[in-house]
Amino acid sequence: MSNNNVLIVSEENEGLRIDKFLSDVNEDFSRTYIQKLVKDNSILVNGKPAKVSYKVNIGDVINLNVPESITPDILPQDIPLDIIFEDKDIIVINKPKGMVVHPAPGHYTDTLVNALMFHCKDDLSGINGVGRPGIVHRIDMNTTGVLIACKNDYAHNFVAKQLKDHSITRKYEAIVMGVLKDESGTINAPIGRNPKERKKMAINIKTGREAITNYKVINRFRSYTHVECQLETGRTHQIRVHLASIHHPILGDDVYGPPKQPFKLIGQALHARTLGLIHPTTKEYIEFSSPLPEYFLELLNKID
């Protein structure tokens, strides 16, 4: 959003508290930050200063006056990297659970980008700007596994085209809740922003983009299923949303699954196991794999 913003409340948001409404429509703003803006009289409803407890009505005109923010410099950090492969064009990383891929509000340090900047110095592509050097795709903070970054703009464009053409091999392993009946299947359902909770994604027939996930059963347990998922597309939270849509959310996913999760997991049991692509320079197909992390193996031994 720009510094001065005007929003008109639609029917689907009627009755929401103003801090929830505004944090839902702009994922960069937390409810705490919105509450601060309200207290600073930086939010007007129909021309009058808002109150934190105000519940919005259809047709309300809301003015946000967001102060100029200064994005902090993204600095290199000496963070150990589990490097699977590296040459002059690409670097392939085994990303650990809990690491954010690139800086964003609330996460300007300790990201994969901070670590790559230290390791690669100035040898990172600049196509995605100063905040995301080298980053051509990403996986969620609590998803582990194979991730590729690019060291120059030519490699970045070459890999990005393969992502756009859906020609990159991307296989994941997950543990889902419940027992899948079919040995394999395809989930073909468009994914877009959840119209009611803007920080979440959802099956969205009207505004969503094509999303296709193929899955097959690796092993069944009494209450869970170990599955492999292969992506044809790469939408935000795609595997998580798709598996939840067939009533088998990923174990540990308290966003798209039940809020209370067994085993006290931190985030979803999802691992990016395999990544395959045509190399930018050699033009040969290369494939990289990452072993299942320890927490995932422990889960397989615990579940029944």
N, C-alpha and C positions, 0 to 999 in steps of 0.2 A: 504493500500500500504506500501511497505517497503521504506527504505530511498532513494534508487536509483531505479528509475523505467523507463522503456522504453515502449513507446506506439507508435503504427503505425496507422496513420489515415486511416480509411476506407471510402468508397464512401458515406455512409449515413451521415458522419459528415463533408464532404467537404464544405468549405465556412464559417464555424463557426469561430467566434473570439476565439482565443486560450484560453482566460479565461473562456468562456462559455463551450467550448469543454471539458476542463479539470475538471471543476466543475460538468459537466453532467456525466462524466464517473466515478467520485469518489464523492459520496454524502457527504463524510466527509469534503470536501474542498469547501469553499465558493468562489465566484468569487473575493471577496475582498482579500482573502488569496492568491489566485492564482496570482492576480495582484502584491501583495507584493513579491512573489517568483520571478516573472518576473523582477521586479525592482532590486532585489538582485542578478540578473544573475544566478538564480538557475534553470532556465528552458532553455534548448537548443533545437533548431529546426534544424535538419540536421547538428548538430555540432556547431551551432552558437547561441549566446544569442538571445532570443526571444524579440520581442516588444509587448507591450500590445495590440496594434491595429492589430497584425498579424492575418490573416485568414488562417486556415489550409487547406492544399491540400492533395489529395489522395497520400498515400505513404510517407508522412512526418514522419520522425523518431523524436519523442519528448522524450527528457531525462528530468526527474524531479529529482532534488536533494532536498528531503524534510528533513529539519533539524530534529534532534531528538526532540521529544516533550515529556514533562513530564506530565503524567496524574495526575491532582490534587487528593489528598486524598478525598474520599467520606466521608463526616462527618455527624453525626446525627444532625437533626434540630428539635426543638420543634414546629412542625407544627400540628395544630389540625387535627384529622382524624375523619371522619364520619364512625364509625365501626358498621357494620351490625351484625357480628358474630365473635367470637374469641374463640379458645380453644388451646390446646397444640400443635396441628398439623397445623392449618390453621387460617388465619385472612381474613375476607371478608370486603372490603371497598366500600363505595359509593364515587367514585372519582368525584371531581368537574371539571367543565370546566376550561381549561387553565393550568391544572397541568400535567407536563410531568411525565411519569411513572418511567423511570430510567435515570441516568445521561448519557449524551452524549455530544459531542463537542458543546459548547455554552449553555449547561444546566447542570452544575455540582452542582447546589444548588436548593433548593426549589422543589425538585422532590418527588414523592411518596416514593422512596427508602430512601431519607434523613429522611422523616417523620417516616417510618417504623423502621429505625435503632435506632431512638430515643425511639420509643414506645416499640419495641420488644427487645432492647438491642442486645444480641448475639444470640437470638433465631430466626434465619432466615436461610433458606437453603443456601448452598454455591455452589450448582451445576453450577450456571450461573456466577460464579466468583465474585470478590470483587466489581465490578461495578453494579451488579444486584442481590444482596442478596434477596432471597425470591421470586423473580419474575419468574413465570412459564408461564404467558401470559400477554399481554398488550392490552390497547386500546389507541386510538390516543389522543393527548393532548387536543383537543377540543371536544372529545366525553366524555359524562358523564356516570356514572352508576357503575354497579357491577363489581368488580375485586377481584380475589382471590390471596393471596400470601401464601407461605408455610414456616413453621417454622423449618422444619428439612428435611434432604435429602430423608428420606423414603417417607414422605408425598409428596415431590416435584416429585419424580419418579412416585408415584401412580397417582397423578393428571395429570402429563405430558403424561402418557400412555393413559389416557382417552381422552386427547386432540388429541393425535396422532390417536386414534381409532375413533375419531369423535363421541364419546358417551356422551359428555357433552352437556347439554341443554343450548343454548345461544339464547335468544330472545332480539331483539332490537326494538325500535320505532323510526321512522323518519318522517319528513315532506318533501315530495318531490315536485319538481316543475312540474306543469302540472297535468292533471287528468288521472289516470290509468283507462283503460277500463275494464280490467279483474278483477274479485273479488280476484283472487289469481293466483300464478304462480311460476315457478322455473326458475332461471337463472343458467345455467350450462355452464360456460365458463372459461377456464384456465387463471390464472393471473400470470404475471411476470413483470419484469422491462420494462418500456417504452423504446424501443430501441433508441428513439431520445431525451428523457428527463429523464435521469437516476434517478432523484429524485422523479419521479412519477411511479406509477404502471399502468398497462394497460392489456386489453385482449390480450394475447400473445399465439397464437396457437402453435408456434414453440418451445418456451422455457418455457412457463408458467406451473404452477402446477395446478392440478385439484382444482376447486373452485365451490361450489354449495351454492346458497342462495335461500331459499323459502320465498315468501312474500305473504301477504294478506292485503286487504284494511280494515282499521278501520273506516275511514270517508272520504268522498269526499267534496271538496270545489270548488268554481268556477275556481280557478287557481292552486290549490294545492291538494295534497292527503296525508292524515295521514295513514301510513302503519306500519305493524309489519313485521320484517324480522327475520327468524330463520336460523342460520348458520348450515350447515353440515360440512363445512371446515372453517379454520381460517386463510386466507391469509391476508397479509398487505393491508389495505384499501379496503378489499373485498366488503363490502356493498356499499361503496362510488363508487367504480369502476363499480360494477355490475349495480347499479341503473342508473348511468350515461350512461352505455352502451345501456340501453333501452330507452334513451332520457328522463329520469326523474331523473336528478341529485338532490342530497339532498339540500334543502334550506340552504344557507349560505356557501356552499362548493365552494370556489373560486378557488380550485385546479382542480376539475373535473367538475365543473359547470361554468357558465358565470362569468367573472371577476368582473362585477358589480352586487352586490346582494342587494335586497330590505331589509328593516327593520334594516339596519346597524348591522347585526349580526357579532359576532366574532366566526368564524368557523361554521361547519356544525351542523344542528339540528338533532343530532343522540344521542340516549340514550340507554345504555346497561341496559335493564330493569330486565331481569331474568337470573340467572345462577343456573344450577342444576347438581349435580355430586354425585358419590358414595364417602362417607367419607373414608379417608385412614385407620382409626382405627375401626370404628363401622361397616363398609362395608354396611351401609344403605344409601339409596338415600336421599339427602338433597337438598333443593331448596331455593334460596334467591332472593328477589326482591327489587328494588329501585323505589320509586315514581318518576314521571316525575318532572324534576327540574322546578323552577319558570319561567325561561326564556322560556321554552318549552310551559308551560301552557299559558303564555302571548301571545305567537305566535299563538296558537290555537284560542285565542279570537280575534286576530287582522286580521287573514287571512280571505278571503272570497272565 
